Amino acid sequence: MSKKVIGYVGTYTRKTSRGIYRFELDIEHGKFTKLELASQMNNPTYLAISEDNKYLYSVAQDGDMGGVASFEINQHNGELRYMNRKLEEGAPPCHVDIQGDALLAGNYHKGTVKWFEVSDHRSINKEVVTVTHEGHGPHKRQEKPHVHFTGHTPDGKYIVVVDLGTDELVTYKKEEKSLKRIEMYKAKPGSGPRHMAFHPNGNIAYLLTELSSEVIVLDYDSETGAFREKQIIRVIPNDFTETNDASAIHISSDGKFVYTGNRGHNSITTLKVDEVTGQLTLIGHTPTGGEFPRDFSLDPSEKYIVVANQHSNNLVLFSRDETTGQLIALDSKIHVPEAVCVKFLS
């Protein structure tokens, strides 16, 4: 592996941010070495990188229009070349995911999931279908559906959609020109599921709830696309009584540790995975060195975690003990305005 890896940051552009930023991480010395604007655009809040590391897709906005955009990644220096975008009237999506020729976009404000077809040249070709969720929950922020995550199951058989507004994890099967709803897991009312991550074994999923600050451990049935609850564990201290909005969830590639972000408690939670059951044990909490950790990411070596603190406008670097899972803050941070999402080239 190269001694330097390239990462990208999606941002809000409400104040001083100008779009997508690119940075370099020196994994030999444990420090950021470079930061520059990769593409100027409005509110590219969430990013997704293709499996071959050649293309990047982002949320996009232009005035009252919202949608998705595509970029080609320069394989020598990581520069982005804009290809195209697909916009429609209304709020932009909050999440994108790419697998093969299927680009998915989840829209928090509209309560929709869109499936776009990607062309042979990897630009965004056309919209295949839009599915609109219905329903609500008991929390004041659950007045309507709020789709917050769209992804593919590890086996590639299904699409999974997490809806914060309806407390649902919905499984869809891709058909020729449609998404067929085949299963639904209902989280406890008012918990507000936000994001999820699959264990490397493909049989267990971890669902993070934003409103109740919990991780729900789920068994995944590849035959039916169904999820079955087996554990719920709180990710913030019991004596923390202020508002906390859980944000991102990621798992190490060896399947031994799960990490979650806490906006309010301003920490990353470390959880150890039982190698037999997949259930979780709380290890501890690490302050993020900033305010409102919207996202974080393990670098390709997994020796480090980079945290994006949205309200303090910085990326902060942490070393990660691969044996214990514990994080240690390093003396390396960079200013990135309104940081929302972090993605690395692998």
C-alpha angles and dihedrals in degrees: 000000000000117000088237127050129192124233135181131214125208114206148179112250097205094117125008104337116110102196138279116009129203124209139177125225120203101214093185095059099023102238144111111255107177142020129180142149109272099185132359112227142126121276101336088175101161131033138194128191124208119247092252092052091236101109138041127202125196146179109262138194135186115180108299092351125092136184145102137309136201132216137183114229118225104233094213103050107005095247115157124234113199113233110171147310140217117216136175135179115285141035118340122246121266100214138036133186131183129201122161108317095337119099114187126198125189118201118206096190098044098036091230141131119208128198114206125188116230117216127234087262089052097244117129106274109182145325111265100188144338123215119197120205124218133205141051142231138230098259119094089243092054099073090127140356116305112188106202106166136031122181149142126259114246092251090055092233100113147025117232123204125192116206117195093187098055100031090238140137105199126195118210131186118217113236127178098284103354148055112236115207106226108159141015133194113202116210120206113288114274096012093114106210111217116169138002141200131198125226112245089248088066093226102091132053131195116213117196119208116210100197100043096032096229140130116226113205111214135188110225121214109207092193096059105017090237128142125213123198117236105160143009119199130180116235101199129059116276091234093056104104102169123096115287126183111194110220126177134013128198136167130211115251091245088059093234102114138036121199129196134186124231122203107198097024084050095214146114114238118216118208127183119224120224104233093218105039102021090229120142137244121193113244100176150277130279121201110239098222091240146039130287105004099212095177144348137190140203111235118237092265089049089220089113143039122208115206123202110211105195102192097042091045098229147115113223125197125222130183116227126215104221091203101048099022091228123146128221123193114237127207093256128101136144133204113251115164118232094350114194111160137025124200130172133206104240 
